[in-house]
């Protein structure tokens, strides 16, 4: 990365145990960043941390943390403060979805999703930004979704959280102009990760029988977009067409199209 300097920088990646998060850990480490890995499961992150330390000679910090807890972001930052670790790049990758009509979803799970996808993301960003601005350099990469561009029946609350992420990211980008800090929203379409399995949506029309892009390919594209300071990136040809076309359609129409794409076919 061209921004890398003799003074090693540190990247904080949430949801770092698998999928996009693990891929971002590898990319930052390859570019000489020390990395902080945050996710619920510690054992998998320890293995990944050992791998990138050996391969790239970087320092890692592994913080097992459930980001749905109300004080999760404060706890993470307090821990790093005690270690003297500053955050120069933040990847808000942690997130999950429920699947099915909202009336049928588990309420506690839905509220946990709102906290992880929006509240913890916002708090971590707010806590990291002052130091980045003060130092005149920083990168924030927020995980949105193709759902950022339209209401989505069957994942109604999830898509709403991702609309929030895109809106927040674009607004922050303008607020931070001239500071040396950039914000990028990565908005992937369906991708081969553990995301669909957790949401129990493998039999949706959006997923079933489809050959999906890999997490490696999407992470590569997102990482390059962040390095260039792009405002947002949509991955996947059909997703790009939908994201662009949604600007010219009534929201009721995009909602109907999204709902048809996510219906169960099993």
C-alpha positions in Angstrom: 0.0 0.0 0.0 1.4 3.3 -1.0 0.3 4.9 2.3 2.5 2.6 4.4 5.3 4.4 6.1 8.3 3.5 8.2 6.0 3.9 11.3 3.9 0.8 11.2 0.2 1.4 11.1 -2.6 -0.7 12.7 -5.8 -2.0 11.2 -8.8 -3.1 13.3 -11.0 -5.6 11.6 -14.3 -6.8 13.0 -15.8 -10.1 12.1 -12.2 -11.3 11.6 -12.7 -15.0 12.1 -13.9 -15.9 8.6 -15.2 -14.7 5.3 -14.4 -11.1 4.3 -13.0 -10.3 7.7 -10.3 -13.0 7.5 -9.4 -11.9 4.0 -9.0 -8.3 5.1 -6.7 -9.4 7.9 -4.5 -11.1 5.3 -4.4 -8.0 3.0 -3.6 -5.5 5.7 -0.8 -7.7 7.1 0.6 -8.2 3.6 0.9 -4.5 3.3 2.8 -4.2 6.6 0.0 -3.2 8.9 -0.2 -4.6 12.4 -3.7 -6.0 12.8 -6.3 -6.2 15.6 -8.8 -9.1 15.1 -12.2 -8.9 16.7 -14.9 -11.5 16.5 -16.9 -13.8 18.8 -14.7 -16.9 18.4 -11.1 -16.6 19.6 -9.6 -19.9 18.5 -10.0 -19.4 14.8 -8.6 -15.8 15.1 -5.6 -17.1 17.0 -4.7 -19.4 14.1 -5.1 -16.6 11.6 -3.1 -14.2 13.7 -0.2 -16.8 14.0 -0.3 -17.3 10.2 0.0 -13.6 9.3 2.6 -13.0 12.0 4.8 -15.7 10.6 4.3 -14.8 7.0 4.5 -11.0 7.2 6.3 -10.3 10.5 3.5 -8.1 11.8 2.1 -7.8 15.3 -1.4 -9.0 16.0 -3.9 -8.5 18.8 -6.8 -11.0 19.1 -9.9 -9.7 21.0 -12.8 -12.2 21.3 -15.9 -10.1 21.7 -19.6 -10.4 21.0 -20.3 -7.1 19.2 -24.0 -7.3 20.0 -23.2 -6.5 23.6 -24.2 -2.9 24.4 -20.7 -1.8 25.5 -18.7 -3.9 23.1 -17.2 -1.0 21.2 -16.2 0.8 24.4 -14.6 -2.4 25.7 -12.6 -3.0 22.5 -11.2 0.5 22.5 -10.5 0.5 26.2 -8.5 -2.7 25.7 -6.5 -1.2 22.9 -5.9 1.9 24.9 -4.4 -0.1 27.7 -2.1 -1.7 25.2 -1.1 1.6 23.6 -2.5 0.5 20.3 -3.8 3.2 18.0 -6.2 2.5 15.1 -5.2 3.9 11.7 -7.6 1.8 9.6 -11.0 0.4 10.6 -12.9 -2.3 8.8 -16.4 -2.6 10.1 -17.1 -6.0 8.6 -19.0 -7.8 11.4 -22.7 -8.2 10.7 -25.4 -10.8 10.1 -28.9 -11.1 8.8 -32.1 -12.8 9.7 -34.3 -14.3 7.0 -38.0 -14.5 6.7 -41.0 -12.2 7.5 -40.1 -9.8 10.3 -43.2 -10.9 12.2 -41.8 -14.4 12.4 -38.2 -13.7 13.3 -36.8 -14.0 16.8 -37.0 -10.5 18.4 -33.8 -10.9 20.5 -31.8 -12.0 17.4 -33.2 -9.1 15.4 -32.2 -6.6 18.1 -28.7 -8.1 18.3 -28.4 -7.7 14.5 -29.4 -4.0 14.7 -26.7 -3.4 17.4 -24.0 -5.2 15.5 -24.8 -3.8 12.0 -25.5 -0.2 13.0 -24.8 0.8 16.6 -21.5 -0.9 17.3 -20.3 0.1 13.8 -21.2 3.7 14.4 -19.6 3.8 17.9 -16.3 2.1 16.7 -16.1 4.6 13.9 -16.8 7.6 16.2 -14.2 6.4 18.7 -11.5 5.8 16.0 -12.0 9.0 13.9 -10.6 11.6 16.2 -7.1 10.0 16.3 -7.2 9.5 12.5 -8.1 13.1 11.9 -5.4 14.3 14.4 -2.7 12.3 12.6 -3.9 13.4 9.2 -4.4 9.8 7.8 -7.0 7.1 8.2 -9.1 4.6 6.3 -12.6 3.3 7.2 -14.2 0.5 5.2 -17.8 -0.3 6.1 -19.6 -3.4 4.9 -22.8 -2.5 3.2 -24.7 -4.8 0.8 -26.7 -4.8 -2.4 -29.5 -4.4 0.2 -28.2 -0.9 0.9 -30.0 0.2 -2.3 -33.5 -1.1 -1.8 -36.0 -2.3 0.7 -35.8 -6.1 0.8 -38.8 -8.2 2.0 -37.6 -11.4 3.8 -34.6 -9.5 5.1 -36.4 -6.3 5.9 -34.5 -5.2 9.0 -31.1 -6.3 7.6 -31.5 -4.3 4.4 -32.5 -1.3 6.5 -29.3 -1.6 8.5 -27.3 -1.7 5.3 -29.1 1.4 3.9 -28.0 3.0 7.1 -24.4 1.9 6.6 -24.2 3.3 3.0 -25.9 6.6 4.1 -23.5 7.0 7.0 -20.5 6.2 5.0 -21.3 8.7 2.2 -22.1 11.5 4.7 -18.9 10.9 6.6 -16.9 11.0 3.4 -18.0 14.5 2.8 -17.5 15.6 6.4 -13.9 14.3 6.4 -12.8 15.9 3.1 -9.4 17.5 3.5 -8.5 15.6 6.7 -6.6 12.7 5.1 -9.3 10.3 6.3 -11.4 8.4 3.8 -14.6 6.3 4.2 -15.6 3.6 1.7 -18.7 1.4 1.7 -18.3 -2.1 0.2 -21.6 -3.3 -1.1 -21.3 -6.9 -2.3 -24.0 -9.0 -3.8 -24.4 -12.6 -2.7 -21.0 -14.1 -2.0 -19.6 -17.4 -0.9 -19.2 -16.9 2.8 -20.8 -18.3 6.0 -23.3 -15.4 5.9 -26.1 -17.3 4.1 -25.8 -20.3 6.4 -26.1 -18.2 9.5 -29.2 -16.5 8.1 -30.7 -19.9 7.0 -31.4 -18.5 3.5 -29.6 -21.1 1.3 -33.0 -22.0 -0.3 -33.8 -18.4 -1.3 -34.1 -17.7 -5.0 -31.2 -15.2 -4.6 -28.8 -18.0 -3.6 -30.1 -21.5 -4.5 -28.3 -23.1 -7.4 -26.2 -20.0 -8.1 -22.4 -19.9 -8.5 -21.4 -17.1 -6.2 -18.3 -14.9 -6.2 -15.7 -15.9 -3.7 -14.9 -13.9 -0.5 -11.3 -13.6 -1.9 -12.4 -11.8 -5.0 -14.8 -9.4 -3.2 -12.2 -8.6 -0.5 -9.6 -7.9 -3.2 -11.9 -5.5 -4.9 -13.0 -3.8 -1.7 -9.5 -3.5 -0.4 -8.4 -1.7 -3.6 -11.5 0.6 -3.5 -10.5 1.5 0.1 -6.9 2.2 -0.9 -8.1 4.5 -3.7 -10.6 6.3 -1.3 -13.6 5.4 -3.4 -16.9 6.4 -1.9 -18.5 2.9 -2.4 -18.2 -0.2 -4.5 -20.9 -2.7 -5.6 -19.5 -6.1 -6.6 -21.2 -8.5 -9.0 -22.5 -7.6 -12.5 -26.2 -8.1 -11.7 -25.8 -6.3 -8.4 -24.2 -3.3 -10.1 -27.1 -3.2 -12.7 -29.7 -3.4 -9.9 -27.9 -0.7 -7.8 -27.7 1.7 -10.7 -31.2 0.9 -11.9 -32.8 1.4 -8.5 -32.1 5.1 -8.8 -34.7 5.4 -11.5 -37.4 3.1 -10.1 -40.1 3.7 -7.4 -39.1 2.2 -4.1 -42.2 0.1 -4.2 -40.9 -1.5 -7.4 -37.4 -2.2 -6.1 -38.9 -3.7 -2.9 -41.1 -6.0 -5.0 -38.1 -7.1 -7.1 -36.0 -7.7 -4.0 -38.8 -9.7 -2.4 -39.2 -11.9 -5.5 -35.4 -12.5 -5.6 -35.4 -13.6 -1.9 -38.5 -15.8 -1.8 -38.0 -19.4 -0.7 -37.9 -21.9 -3.6 -37.0 -25.1 -1.5 
